[in-house]
Amino acid sequence: MKLKVLVATAAAPILATVAYAQTPPAPTTPSTTPSAAAPAPATTSTTDAASAPQWYAHQQGEWRTSKLVGSKVKNNAGDTIGDINEIILANDGSAAAAVIGVGGFLGMGEHQVAVQFKSLKIDRDSNGNDVVKLDTTKDALKAAPEWTWQSS
Protein backbone atom coordinates (compact mmCIF):
# COMPACT_ATOMS: atom_id res chain seq x y z
CA MET A 1 0.00 0.00 0.00
CA LYS A 2 2.82 2.41 0.90
CA LEU A 3 4.55 1.53 -2.36
CA LYS A 4 1.44 2.50 -4.39
CA VAL A 5 1.20 5.88 -2.64
CA LEU A 6 4.91 6.50 -3.19
CA VAL A 7 4.69 5.60 -6.90
CA ALA A 8 1.57 7.78 -7.38
CA THR A 9 3.24 10.72 -5.65
CA ALA A 10 6.38 10.38 -7.78
CA ALA A 11 4.40 9.96 -11.03
CA ALA A 12 2.24 13.08 -10.64
CA PRO A 13 4.99 15.62 -11.53
CA ILE A 14 6.11 13.48 -14.47
CA LEU A 15 2.60 13.32 -15.93
CA ALA A 16 2.17 17.07 -15.52
CA THR A 17 5.45 17.65 -17.39
CA VAL A 18 4.21 15.58 -20.33
CA ALA A 19 1.35 18.04 -20.87
CA TYR A 20 3.83 20.93 -21.11
CA ALA A 21 6.06 19.07 -23.54
CA GLN A 22 3.42 18.69 -26.22
CA THR A 23 4.09 20.69 -29.36
CA PRO A 24 1.46 23.04 -30.73
CA PRO A 25 -0.16 22.24 -34.09
CA ALA A 26 1.63 23.50 -37.20
CA PRO A 27 0.43 26.87 -38.43
CA THR A 28 -1.90 26.83 -41.41
CA THR A 29 -0.90 28.62 -44.58
CA PRO A 30 -2.81 31.76 -45.38
CA SER A 31 -5.58 31.55 -47.92
CA THR A 32 -5.04 33.16 -51.30
CA THR A 33 -8.65 34.27 -51.57
CA PRO A 34 -9.28 37.85 -50.52
CA SER A 35 -11.12 38.25 -47.23
CA ALA A 36 -13.35 41.03 -46.02
CA ALA A 37 -11.51 43.96 -44.55
CA ALA A 38 -11.28 43.93 -40.78
CA PRO A 39 -13.35 46.60 -39.09
CA ALA A 40 -11.44 49.68 -38.02
CA PRO A 41 -10.86 49.99 -34.28
CA ALA A 42 -13.25 52.28 -32.45
CA THR A 43 -11.83 55.73 -31.90
CA THR A 44 -14.54 57.09 -29.60
CA SER A 45 -14.31 56.62 -25.87
CA THR A 46 -16.91 54.40 -24.26
CA THR A 47 -16.94 56.48 -21.09
CA ASP A 48 -18.92 59.65 -21.12
CA ALA A 49 -17.59 62.69 -19.29
CA ALA A 50 -20.74 62.77 -17.15
CA SER A 51 -20.21 59.19 -15.96
CA ALA A 52 -16.49 59.58 -15.22
CA PRO A 53 -15.50 59.29 -11.55
CA GLN A 54 -15.56 62.46 -9.54
CA TRP A 55 -12.40 62.58 -7.40
CA TYR A 56 -12.62 63.83 -3.85
CA ALA A 57 -10.20 65.51 -1.48
CA HIS A 58 -10.37 65.31 2.32
CA GLN A 59 -12.27 68.18 3.93
CA GLN A 60 -11.79 69.54 7.45
CA GLY A 61 -14.21 68.11 10.04
CA GLU A 62 -15.04 64.84 8.27
CA TRP A 63 -15.53 61.49 10.01
CA ARG A 64 -14.79 57.98 8.81
CA THR A 65 -17.71 55.59 9.24
CA SER A 66 -15.27 52.76 9.88
CA LYS A 67 -14.14 54.66 12.98
CA LEU A 68 -17.68 55.53 14.11
CA VAL A 69 -19.05 51.97 13.90
CA GLY A 70 -18.34 50.40 17.28
CA SER A 71 -18.07 53.78 19.03
CA LYS A 72 -19.74 54.15 22.39
CA VAL A 73 -22.68 56.54 22.45
CA LYS A 74 -22.95 58.68 25.56
CA ASN A 75 -25.69 60.95 26.83
CA ASN A 76 -25.12 64.53 27.98
CA ALA A 77 -24.39 63.28 31.51
CA GLY A 78 -21.50 61.20 30.16
CA ASP A 79 -23.22 57.82 30.70
CA THR A 80 -22.71 55.18 28.00
CA ILE A 81 -26.13 54.41 26.53
CA GLY A 82 -25.20 52.16 23.60
CA ASP A 83 -22.83 51.68 20.69
CA ILE A 84 -23.08 52.33 16.96
CA ASN A 85 -23.64 49.10 15.01
CA GLU A 86 -24.34 50.52 11.53
CA ILE A 87 -24.44 53.76 9.56
CA ILE A 88 -27.29 53.88 7.04
CA LEU A 89 -26.72 55.88 3.86
CA ALA A 90 -29.44 57.65 1.90
CA ASN A 91 -29.73 57.33 -1.89
CA ASP A 92 -27.72 60.52 -2.32
CA GLY A 93 -24.85 59.10 -0.23
CA SER A 94 -25.46 61.19 2.88
CA ALA A 95 -25.63 59.57 6.30
CA ALA A 96 -29.34 59.08 7.07
CA ALA A 97 -29.31 57.14 10.34
CA ALA A 98 -27.19 55.37 12.90
CA VAL A 99 -28.27 52.01 14.28
CA ILE A 100 -27.45 51.95 17.98
CA GLY A 101 -27.29 48.76 20.01
CA VAL A 102 -28.69 49.14 23.52
CA GLY A 103 -28.46 46.71 26.44
CA GLY A 104 -27.66 43.05 26.14
CA PHE A 105 -24.41 41.34 27.04
CA LEU A 106 -21.71 40.77 24.42
CA GLY A 107 -24.26 41.36 21.67
CA MET A 108 -26.79 38.86 23.05
CA GLY A 109 -30.23 40.34 23.72
CA GLU A 110 -29.21 43.70 22.35
CA HIS A 111 -32.03 46.04 21.28
CA GLN A 112 -31.22 47.94 18.06
CA VAL A 113 -32.65 51.39 17.46
CA ALA A 114 -32.20 53.66 14.41
CA VAL A 115 -31.81 57.36 15.12
CA GLN A 116 -31.45 60.13 12.58
CA PHE A 117 -27.76 60.69 12.01
CA LYS A 118 -28.12 64.46 12.40
CA SER A 119 -29.30 63.93 16.01
CA LEU A 120 -25.82 62.67 16.96
CA LYS A 121 -23.23 65.14 18.22
CA ILE A 122 -19.82 63.92 17.07
CA ASP A 123 -16.66 65.49 18.42
CA ARG A 124 -13.13 64.65 19.52
CA ASP A 125 -11.82 64.74 23.06
CA SER A 126 -8.47 66.25 24.10
CA ASN A 127 -6.73 62.96 23.21
CA GLY A 128 -8.14 62.95 19.66
CA ASN A 129 -10.63 60.12 20.34
CA ASP A 130 -14.08 60.23 18.73
CA VAL A 131 -16.87 61.14 21.15
CA VAL A 132 -20.47 60.45 20.09
CA LYS A 133 -23.30 61.99 22.10
CA LEU A 134 -27.06 61.62 21.86
CA ASP A 135 -29.43 63.72 23.97
CA THR A 136 -31.51 60.86 25.44
CA THR A 137 -31.42 58.19 28.12
CA LYS A 138 -30.70 54.49 27.96
CA ASP A 139 -34.28 53.78 29.07
CA ALA A 140 -35.68 55.92 26.24
CA LEU A 141 -33.57 53.97 23.72
CA LYS A 142 -34.75 50.65 25.17
CA ALA A 143 -38.37 51.81 24.84
CA ALA A 144 -37.90 52.98 21.21
CA PRO A 145 -39.13 50.81 18.33
CA GLU A 146 -36.63 48.12 17.42
CA TRP A 147 -34.80 48.52 14.11
CA THR A 148 -35.09 45.60 11.71
CA TRP A 149 -33.76 45.37 8.17
CA GLN A 150 -36.40 45.05 5.48
CA SER A 151 -35.63 42.23 3.07
CA SER A 152 -36.21 43.14 -0.54
TORZANU-993211 format. One record per atom (N, C-alpha, C): x, y, z; atom name; residue in three letters; residue number from 1. Coordinates in steps of 0.02 Angstrom, whole numbers, plus 50000, padded with zeros to 5 digits. Each point is the difference from the previous one (the first is absolute). Layout:
TORZANU-993211
(r (X Y Z) "CA" "ALA" NUM)
...
end
This chain:
TORZANU-993211
(r (50041 49941 50000) "N" "MET" 1)
(r (49959 50059 50000) "CA" "MET" 1)
(r (50043 50063 50000) "C" "MET" 1)
(r (50053 50000 50042) "N" "LYS" 2)
(r (50045 50057 50003) "CA" "LYS" 2)
(r (50037 50009 49934) "C" "LYS" 2)
(r (50015 49945 49967) "N" "LEU" 3)
(r (50034 50003 49936) "CA" "LEU" 3)
(r (49956 50033 49947) "C" "LEU" 3)
(r (49934 49985 50000) "N" "LYS" 4)
(r (49955 50030 49951) "CA" "LYS" 4)
(r (49995 50076 50011) "C" "LYS" 4)
(r (49997 50022 50062) "N" "VAL" 5)
(r (49996 50071 50015) "CA" "VAL" 5)
(r (50064 50034 49979) "C" "VAL" 5)
(r (50057 49969 50012) "N" "LEU" 6)
(r (50065 50028 49982) "CA" "LEU" 6)
(r (50006 50006 49924) "C" "LEU" 6)
(r (49979 49948 49963) "N" "VAL" 7)
(r (50004 50001 49927) "CA" "VAL" 7)
(r (49952 50054 49972) "C" "VAL" 7)
(r (49939 50005 50028) "N" "ALA" 8)
(r (49952 50050 49976) "CA" "ALA" 8)
(r (50026 50071 50013) "C" "ALA" 8)
(r (50031 50010 50057) "N" "THR" 9)
(r (50027 50066 50016) "CA" "THR" 9)
(r (50058 50018 49954) "C" "THR" 9)
(r (50042 49953 49984) "N" "ALA" 10)
(r (50057 50012 49956) "CA" "ALA" 10)
(r (49977 50009 49928) "C" "ALA" 10)
(r (49946 49967 49979) "N" "ALA" 11)
(r (49978 50003 49931) "CA" "ALA" 11)
(r (49962 50064 49983) "C" "ALA" 11)
(r (49970 50033 50049) "N" "ALA" 12)
(r (49960 50059 49987) "CA" "ALA" 12)
(r (50040 50056 49966) "C" "ALA" 12)
(r (50060 50018 50024) "N" "PRO" 13)
(r (50037 50053 49965) "CA" "PRO" 13)
(r (50022 49980 49930) "C" "PRO" 13)
(r (50013 49936 49990) "N" "ILE" 14)
(r (50021 49977 49934) "CA" "ILE" 14)
(r (49943 50007 49950) "C" "ILE" 14)
(r (49940 49980 50021) "N" "LEU" 15)
(r (49942 50005 49956) "CA" "LEU" 15)
(r (49983 50073 49984) "C" "LEU" 15)
(r (50009 50044 50048) "N" "ALA" 16)
(r (49986 50070 49988) "CA" "ALA" 16)
(r (50051 50029 49951) "C" "ALA" 16)
(r (50062 49977 50001) "N" "THR" 17)
(r (50051 50023 49954) "CA" "THR" 17)
(r (49985 49980 49929) "C" "THR" 17)
(r (49970 49941 49991) "N" "VAL" 18)
(r (49983 49976 49933) "CA" "VAL" 18)
(r (49952 50048 49966) "C" "VAL" 18)
(r (49954 50028 50037) "N" "ALA" 19)
(r (49952 50047 49970) "CA" "ALA" 19)
(r (50035 50063 49975) "C" "ALA" 19)
(r (50052 50023 50035) "N" "TYR" 20)
(r (50036 50059 49979) "CA" "TYR" 20)
(r (50045 49985 49939) "C" "TYR" 20)
(r (50020 49939 49992) "N" "ALA" 21)
(r (50047 49982 49947) "CA" "ALA" 21)
(r (49967 49991 49932) "C" "ALA" 21)
(r (49935 49999 49998) "N" "GLN" 22)
(r (49966 49991 49936) "CA" "GLN" 22)
(r (50013 50060 49954) "C" "GLN" 22)
(r (50007 49987 49936) "N" "THR" 23)
(r (50013 50053 49953) "CA" "THR" 23)
(r (49935 50026 49972) "C" "THR" 23)
(r (49996 50064 49986) "N" "PRO" 24)
(r (49938 50028 49973) "CA" "PRO" 24)
(r (49991 49978 49928) "C" "PRO" 24)
(r (49939 50001 49974) "N" "PRO" 25)
(r (49989 49981 49930) "CA" "PRO" 25)
(r (50035 50048 49953) "C" "PRO" 25)
(r (50019 49974 49942) "N" "ALA" 26)
(r (50035 50041 49950) "CA" "ALA" 26)
(r (49954 50055 49976) "C" "ALA" 26)
(r (50028 50059 49986) "N" "PRO" 27)
(r (49958 50055 49977) "CA" "PRO" 27)
(r (49974 49985 49930) "C" "PRO" 27)
(r (49940 50023 49987) "N" "THR" 28)
(r (49970 49990 49934) "CA" "THR" 28)
(r (50025 50054 49953) "C" "THR" 28)
(r (50003 49985 49937) "N" "THR" 29)
(r (50022 50050 49951) "CA" "THR" 29)
(r (49943 50046 49985) "C" "THR" 29)
(r (50015 50063 49988) "N" "PRO" 30)
(r (49946 50048 49987) "CA" "PRO" 30)
(r (49966 49985 49934) "C" "PRO" 30)
(r (49936 50016 49999) "N" "SER" 31)
(r (49960 49989 49940) "CA" "SER" 31)
(r (50017 50052 49947) "C" "SER" 31)
(r (49995 49981 49938) "N" "THR" 32)
(r (50015 50047 49946) "CA" "THR" 32)
(r (49939 50038 49978) "C" "THR" 32)
(r (49941 49981 50027) "N" "THR" 33)
(r (49940 50036 49981) "CA" "THR" 33)
(r (49994 50063 50043) "C" "THR" 33)
(r (49979 50055 49970) "N" "PRO" 34)
(r (49995 50062 50040) "CA" "PRO" 34)
(r (49945 49993 50053) "C" "PRO" 34)
(r (50013 50028 50058) "N" "SER" 35)
(r (49950 49998 50053) "CA" "SER" 35)
(r (49973 50070 50011) "C" "SER" 35)
(r (49946 50004 50036) "N" "ALA" 36)
(r (49970 50065 50014) "CA" "ALA" 36)
(r (50047 50040 50044) "C" "ALA" 36)
(r (50001 50064 49990) "N" "ALA" 37)
(r (50044 50043 50039) "CA" "ALA" 37)
(r (49977 49998 50073) "C" "ALA" 37)
(r (50049 50000 50044) "N" "ALA" 38)
(r (49985 50000 50072) "CA" "ALA" 38)
(r (49971 50068 50019) "C" "ALA" 38)
(r (49954 50001 50047) "N" "PRO" 39)
(r (49972 50065 50019) "CA" "PRO" 39)
(r (50052 50043 50034) "C" "PRO" 39)
(r (49995 50064 49989) "N" "ALA" 40)
(r (50048 50047 50030) "CA" "ALA" 40)
(r (49986 50003 50075) "C" "ALA" 40)
(r (50054 50008 50040) "N" "PRO" 41)
(r (49989 50005 50072) "CA" "PRO" 41)
(r (49961 50062 50017) "C" "PRO" 41)
(r (49960 49995 50053) "N" "ALA" 42)
(r (49959 50057 50022) "CA" "ALA" 42)
(r (50045 50055 50025) "C" "ALA" 42)
(r (49986 50061 49980) "N" "THR" 43)
(r (50041 50057 50022) "CA" "THR" 43)
(r (49964 50042 50052) "C" "THR" 43)
(r (49936 49987 50013) "N" "THR" 44)
(r (49964 50039 50050) "CA" "THR" 44)
(r (50005 49964 50067) "C" "THR" 44)
(r (50002 50039 50052) "N" "SER" 45)
(r (50004 49973 50068) "CA" "SER" 45)
(r (49933 49973 50021) "C" "SER" 45)
(r (50001 49944 50036) "N" "THR" 46)
(r (49936 49972 50023) "CA" "THR" 46)
(r (49977 50033 50065) "C" "THR" 46)
(r (50043 50037 50033) "N" "THR" 47)
(r (49979 50034 50061) "CA" "THR" 47)
(r (49982 50071 49984) "C" "THR" 47)
(r (49944 50020 50024) "N" "ASP" 48)
(r (49975 50068 49990) "CA" "ASP" 48)
(r (50028 50044 50055) "C" "ASP" 48)
(r (50011 50062 49986) "N" "ALA" 49)
(r (50028 50046 50051) "CA" "ALA" 49)
(r (49954 50004 50061) "C" "ALA" 49)
(r (49935 49995 49989) "N" "ALA" 50)
(r (49953 50004 50056) "CA" "ALA" 50)
(r (50004 49939 50046) "C" "ALA" 50)
(r (50020 49943 49973) "N" "SER" 51)
(r (50002 49939 50041) "CA" "SER" 51)
(r (50070 49986 50027) "C" "SER" 51)
(r (50048 50043 49985) "N" "ALA" 52)
(r (50068 49991 50025) "CA" "ALA" 52)
(r (50001 50010 50076) "C" "ALA" 52)
(r (50046 49967 50034) "N" "PRO" 53)
(r (50003 50009 50073) "CA" "PRO" 53)
(r (50015 50072 50019) "C" "PRO" 53)
(r (49970 50020 50054) "N" "GLN" 54)
(r (50012 50066 50028) "CA" "GLN" 54)
(r (50047 49991 50059) "C" "GLN" 54)
(r (50061 50024 49995) "N" "TRP" 55)
(r (50050 49991 50053) "CA" "TRP" 55)
(r (49985 50047 50058) "C" "TRP" 55)
(r (50022 49980 50059) "N" "TYR" 56)
(r (49982 50036 50061) "CA" "TYR" 56)
(r (50063 50011 50041) "C" "TYR" 56)
(r (50003 50057 50032) "N" "ALA" 57)
(r (50055 50015 50045) "CA" "ALA" 57)
(r (49973 50008 50071) "C" "ALA" 57)
(r (50038 49979 50048) "N" "HIS" 58)
(r (49980 50004 50071) "CA" "HIS" 58)
(r (49982 50071 50019) "C" "HIS" 58)
(r (49946 50007 50037) "N" "GLN" 59)
(r (49978 50065 50024) "CA" "GLN" 59)
(r (50006 50002 50076) "C" "GLN" 59)
(r (50012 50057 50028) "N" "GLN" 60)
(r (50006 50009 50072) "CA" "GLN" 60)
(r (49934 49981 50035) "C" "GLN" 60)
(r (50003 49964 50055) "N" "GLY" 61)
(r (49942 49983 50040) "CA" "GLY" 61)
(r (49962 49938 49978) "C" "GLY" 61)
(r (50029 49960 49956) "N" "GLU" 62)
(r (49967 49939 49977) "CA" "GLU" 62)
(r (50014 49942 50048) "C" "GLU" 62)
(r (49956 49949 49997) "N" "TRP" 63)
(r (50006 49942 50042) "CA" "TRP" 63)
(r (49998 49937 49958) "C" "TRP" 63)
(r (50039 49951 50018) "N" "ARG" 64)
(r (50000 49936 49964) "CA" "ARG" 64)
(r (49949 49954 50033) "C" "ARG" 64)
(r (49955 49971 49960) "N" "THR" 65)
(r (49949 49956 50029) "CA" "THR" 65)
(r (50033 49938 50031) "C" "THR" 65)
(r (50056 49978 49972) "N" "SER" 66)
(r (50034 49942 50029) "CA" "SER" 66)
(r (50024 50014 50071) "C" "SER" 66)
(r (50012 50062 50016) "N" "LYS" 67)
(r (50020 50019 50068) "CA" "LYS" 67)
(r (49940 50011 50045) "C" "LYS" 67)
(r (49943 50020 49971) "N" "LEU" 68)
(r (49940 50012 50040) "CA" "LEU" 68)
(r (49964 49936 50020) "C" "LEU" 68)
(r (49999 49950 49954) "N" "VAL" 69)
(r (49968 49936 50016) "CA" "VAL" 69)
(r (50040 49968 50057) "C" "VAL" 69)
(r (49964 49982 50052) "N" "GLY" 70)
(r (50032 49972 50060) "CA" "GLY" 70)
(r (50012 50052 50055) "C" "GLY" 70)
(r (49992 50064 49983) "N" "SER" 71)
(r (50010 50053 50049) "CA" "SER" 71)
(r (49945 49997 50053) "C" "SER" 71)
(r (50019 50016 50061) "N" "LYS" 72)
(r (49952 50005 50055) "CA" "LYS" 72)
(r (49961 50065 49992) "C" "LYS" 72)
(r (49935 49996 50012) "N" "VAL" 73)
(r (49957 50059 49998) "CA" "VAL" 73)
(r (49986 50019 50072) "C" "VAL" 73)
(r (50011 50064 50016) "N" "LYS" 74)
(r (49990 50024 50068) "CA" "LYS" 74)
(r (49945 50053 50000) "C" "LYS" 74)
(r (49967 50007 50057) "N" "ASN" 75)
(r (49950 50054 50006) "CA" "ASN" 75)
(r (50036 50062 50026) "C" "ASN" 75)
(r (49962 50053 50010) "N" "ASN" 76)
(r (50031 50063 50022) "CA" "ASN" 76)
(r (50030 49997 50070) "C" "ASN" 76)
(r (49978 49950 50039) "N" "ALA" 77)
(r (50028 49991 50067) "CA" "ALA" 77)
(r (50066 49961 49998) "C" "ALA" 77)
(r (50017 49974 49941) "N" "GLY" 78)
(r (50062 49961 49994) "CA" "GLY" 78)
(r (49990 49925 50009) "C" "GLY" 78)
(r (49938 49978 50009) "N" "ASP" 79)
(r (49986 49928 50009) "CA" "ASP" 79)
(r (49999 49966 49932) "C" "ASP" 79)
(r (50029 49940 49995) "N" "THR" 80)
(r (49997 49962 49938) "CA" "THR" 80)
(r (49931 49970 49993) "C" "THR" 80)
(r (49967 50015 49944) "N" "ILE" 81)
(r (49931 49976 49990) "CA" "ILE" 81)
(r (49995 49950 49943) "C" "ILE" 81)
(r (50053 49987 49964) "N" "GLY" 82)
(r (49999 49951 49946) "CA" "GLY" 82)
(r (50063 50006 49958) "C" "GLY" 82)
(r (49999 49965 49943) "N" "ASP" 83)
(r (50056 50005 49953) "CA" "ASP" 83)
(r (49974 49998 49929) "C" "ASP" 83)
(r (50036 50031 49955) "N" "ILE" 84)
(r (49978 50003 49930) "CA" "ILE" 84)
(r (50016 49934 49966) "C" "ILE" 84)
(r (49947 49968 49973) "N" "ASN" 85)
(r (50009 49937 49964) "CA" "ASN" 85)
(r (50004 50010 49924) "C" "ASN" 85)
(r (49964 50049 49974) "N" "GLU" 86)
(r (49997 50012 49927) "CA" "GLU" 86)
(r (49990 50074 49987) "C" "GLU" 86)
(r (50022 50022 49941) "N" "ILE" 87)
(r (49983 50066 49974) "CA" "ILE" 87)
(r (49960 49987 49937) "C" "ILE" 87)
(r (49941 50029 49995) "N" "ILE" 88)
(r (49956 49990 49942) "CA" "ILE" 88)
(r (50007 50061 49954) "C" "ILE" 88)
(r (50014 49986 49936) "N" "LEU" 89)
(r (50008 50053 49951) "CA" "LEU" 89)
(r (49936 50010 49960) "C" "LEU" 89)
(r (49985 50062 49985) "N" "ALA" 90)
(r (49943 50017 49957) "CA" "ALA" 90)
(r (50020 49989 49927) "C" "ALA" 90)
(r (49951 50003 49955) "N" "ASN" 91)
(r (50015 49991 49929) "CA" "ASN" 91)
(r (50051 50050 49973) "C" "ASN" 91)
(r (50002 50060 50029) "N" "ASP" 92)
(r (50047 50050 49976) "CA" "ASP" 92)
(r (50069 49992 50031) "C" "ASP" 92)
(r (50009 49950 50043) "N" "GLY" 93)
(r (50065 49987 50031) "CA" "GLY" 93)
(r (50010 50032 50068) "C" "GLY" 93)
(r (49953 50041 50021) "N" "SER" 94)
(r (50007 50031 50066) "CA" "SER" 94)
(r (49982 49950 50055) "C" "SER" 94)
(r (50025 50012 50060) "N" "ALA" 95)
(r (49984 49957 50056) "CA" "ALA" 95)
(r (49929 50016 50023) "C" "ALA" 95)
(r (49956 49950 49997) "N" "ALA" 96)
(r (49930 50010 50019) "CA" "ALA" 96)
(r (49987 49982 50072) "C" "ALA" 96)
(r (50029 49945 50023) "N" "ALA" 97)
(r (49986 49976 50068) "CA" "ALA" 97)
(r (50058 49962 50028) "C" "ALA" 97)
(r (50000 49992 50065) "N" "ALA" 98)
(r (50047 49957 50035) "CA" "ALA" 98)
(r (49960 49948 50038) "C" "ALA" 98)
(r (50019 49938 49993) "N" "VAL" 99)
(r (49968 49947 50038) "CA" "VAL" 99)
(r (50040 49990 50064) "C" "VAL" 99)
(r (49967 50010 50056) "N" "ILE" 100)
(r (50034 49996 50065) "CA" "ILE" 100)
(r (49976 49938 50036) "C" "ILE" 100)
(r (50047 49961 50025) "N" "GLY" 101)
(r (49984 49942 50041) "CA" "GLY" 101)
(r (49996 50020 50073) "C" "GLY" 101)
(r (49946 49980 50033) "N" "VAL" 102)
(r (49989 50019 50069) "CA" "VAL" 102)
(r (49990 49937 50041) "C" "VAL" 102)
(r (50031 49998 50059) "N" "GLY" 103)
(r (49990 49944 50046) "CA" "GLY" 103)
(r (50033 49936 49975) "C" "GLY" 103)
(r (49979 49945 50029) "N" "GLY" 104)
(r (50028 49935 49981) "CA" "GLY" 104)
(r (50069 49990 50032) "C" "GLY" 104)
(r (50027 49942 49987) "N" "PHE" 105)
(r (50067 49983 50026) "CA" "PHE" 105)
(r (50038 49966 49944) "C" "PHE" 105)
(r (50055 50031 49979) "N" "LEU" 106)
(r (50041 49974 49946) "CA" "LEU" 106)
(r (49959 49989 49937) "C" "LEU" 106)
(r (49954 50046 49986) "N" "GLY" 107)
(r (49960 49995 49939) "CA" "GLY" 107)
(r (49938 49956 50006) "C" "GLY" 107)
(r (49994 49962 50054) "N" "MET" 108)
(r (49941 49957 50010) "CA" "MET" 108)
(r (49945 50041 50033) "C" "MET" 108)
(r (49940 49997 49971) "N" "GLY" 109)
(r (49943 50036 50029) "CA" "GLY" 109)
(r (50003 50075 49990) "C" "GLY" 109)
(r (50042 50022 49954) "N" "GLU" 110)
(r (50007 50071 49987) "CA" "GLU" 110)
(r (49939 50026 49962) "C" "GLU" 110)
(r (49976 50058 50018) "N" "HIS" 111)
(r (49944 50033 49967) "CA" "HIS" 111)
(r (50030 50052 49952) "C" "HIS" 111)
(r (49982 49996 49936) "N" "GLN" 112)
(r (50028 50047 49951) "CA" "GLN" 112)
(r (49948 50053 49983) "C" "GLN" 112)
(r (50023 50063 50000) "N" "VAL" 113)
(r (49958 50057 49987) "CA" "VAL" 113)
(r (50033 50043 49947) "C" "VAL" 113)
(r (49962 50024 49951) "N" "ALA" 114)
(r (50027 50046 49949) "CA" "ALA" 114)
(r (49981 50071 50019) "C" "ALA" 114)
(r (50050 50043 50003) "N" "VAL" 115)
(r (49988 50071 50014) "CA" "VAL" 115)
(r (50026 50040 49940) "C" "VAL" 115)
(r (49969 50057 49988) "N" "GLN" 116)
(r (50023 50042 49945) "CA" "GLN" 116)
(r (50073 50019 50014) "C" "GLN" 116)
(r (50040 49995 49949) "N" "PHE" 117)
(r (50072 50014 50008) "CA" "PHE" 117)
(r (50012 50071 50025) "C" "PHE" 117)
(r (49959 50047 49976) "N" "LYS" 118)
(r (50011 50070 50019) "CA" "LYS" 118)
(r (49986 50012 50074) "C" "LYS" 118)
(r (49967 49953 50035) "N" "SER" 119)
(r (49988 50009 50072) "CA" "SER" 119)
(r (50062 49982 50042) "C" "SER" 119)
(r (50050 49970 49969) "N" "LEU" 120)
(r (50062 49984 50036) "CA" "LEU" 120)
(r (50045 50062 50002) "C" "LEU" 120)
(r (50034 50009 50055) "N" "LYS" 121)
(r (50050 50053 50006) "CA" "LYS" 121)
(r (50068 49964 50001) "C" "LYS" 121)
(r (50039 50010 49947) "N" "ILE" 122)
(r (50064 49965 49994) "CA" "ILE" 122)
(r (50056 50050 50009) "C" "ILE" 122)
(r (50047 49983 50044) "N" "ASP" 123)
(r (50055 50046 50015) "CA" "ASP" 123)
(r (50061 49958 50017) "C" "ASP" 123)
(r (50054 50033 50015) "N" "ARG" 124)
(r (50061 49967 50023) "CA" "ARG" 124)
(r (50019 50027 50068) "C" "ARG" 124)
(r (50025 49954 50043) "N" "ASP" 125)
(r (50022 50023 50066) "CA" "ASP" 125)
(r (50071 50027 49995) "C" "ASP" 125)
(r (50029 50018 50057) "N" "SER" 126)
(r (50067 50030 50000) "CA" "SER" 126)
(r (50054 49952 49977) "C" "SER" 126)
(r (49985 49935 50002) "N" "ASN" 127)
(r (50049 49949 49977) "CA" "ASN" 127)
(r (49990 49982 49926) "C" "ASN" 127)
(r (49952 50032 49967) "N" "GLY" 128)
(r (49987 49986 49929) "CA" "GLY" 128)
(r (49954 49941 49988) "C" "GLY" 128)
(r (49969 49973 50053) "N" "ASN" 129)
(r (49953 49944 49993) "CA" "ASN" 129)
(r (49931 50026 49980) "C" "ASN" 129)
(r (49964 49961 49959) "N" "ASP" 130)
(r (49932 50018 49981) "CA" "ASP" 130)
(r (49954 49995 50060) "C" "ASP" 130)
(r (49957 50050 50008) "N" "VAL" 131)
(r (49949 50001 50052) "CA" "VAL" 131)
(r (49933 50010 49966) "C" "VAL" 131)
(r (49954 49952 50011) "N" "VAL" 132)
(r (49933 50004 49970) "CA" "VAL" 132)
(r (49950 50009 50056) "C" "VAL" 132)
(r (49960 50053 49994) "N" "LYS" 133)
(r (49949 50014 50051) "CA" "LYS" 133)
(r (49932 50002 49968) "C" "LYS" 133)
(r (49950 49979 50040) "N" "LEU" 134)
(r (49930 50001 49980) "CA" "LEU" 134)
(r (49960 50024 50060) "C" "LEU" 134)
(r (49959 50051 49991) "N" "ASP" 135)
(r (49962 50030 50055) "CA" "ASP" 135)
(r (49939 49958 50016) "C" "ASP" 135)
(r (50012 49944 50036) "N" "THR" 136)
(r (49945 49955 50021) "CA" "THR" 136)
(r (50027 49957 50057) "C" "THR" 136)
(r (49958 49955 50024) "N" "THR" 137)
(r (50020 49955 50053) "CA" "THR" 137)
(r (50001 49928 49973) "C" "THR" 137)
(r (50033 49957 50037) "N" "LYS" 138)
(r (50002 49929 49982) "CA" "LYS" 138)
(r (49929 49971 50002) "C" "LYS" 138)
(r (49961 50019 50048) "N" "ASP" 139)
(r (49931 49975 50006) "CA" "ASP" 139)
(r (49958 50022 49940) "C" "ASP" 139)
(r (50009 50061 49976) "N" "ALA" 140)
(r (49963 50024 49942) "CA" "ALA" 140)
(r (50020 49960 49938) "C" "ALA" 140)
(r (50064 49983 49993) "N" "LEU" 141)
(r (50021 49959 49943) "CA" "LEU" 141)
(r (49971 49929 50004) "C" "LEU" 141)
(r (49999 49973 50060) "N" "LYS" 142)
(r (49971 49932 50009) "CA" "LYS" 142)
(r (49926 49999 49983) "C" "LYS" 142)
(r (49965 50056 50013) "N" "ALA" 143)
(r (49928 50004 49987) "CA" "ALA" 143)
(r (49985 50017 49927) "C" "ALA" 143)
(r (50050 50022 49962) "N" "ALA" 144)
(r (49989 50019 49930) "CA" "ALA" 144)
(r (49986 49939 49956) "C" "ALA" 144)
(r (49967 50009 49944) "N" "PRO" 145)
(r (49986 49944 49955) "CA" "PRO" 145)
(r (50064 49967 49976) "C" "PRO" 145)
(r (50000 49935 49999) "N" "GLU" 146)
(r (50061 49963 49980) "CA" "GLU" 146)
(r (50010 50006 49925) "C" "GLU" 146)
(r (50062 50010 49980) "N" "TRP" 147)
(r (50019 50004 49930) "CA" "TRP" 147)
(r (50008 49930 49971) "C" "TRP" 147)
(r (49967 49987 49944) "N" "THR" 148)
(r (50010 49937 49964) "CA" "THR" 148)
(r (50011 50017 49927) "C" "THR" 148)
(r (50043 49962 49968) "N" "TRP" 149)
(r (50013 50009 49929) "CA" "TRP" 149)
(r (49943 49971 49959) "C" "TRP" 149)
(r (49977 50038 49951) "N" "GLN" 150)
(r (49948 49976 49955) "CA" "GLN" 150)
(r (50033 49959 49945) "C" "GLN" 150)
(r (49977 49939 49989) "N" "SER" 151)
(r (50029 49961 49946) "CA" "SER" 151)
(r (49963 50018 49936) "C" "SER" 151)
(r (50039 50008 49947) "N" "SER" 152)
(r (49968 50019 49936) "CA" "SER" 152)
(r (50012 49949 49947) "C" "SER" 152)
end
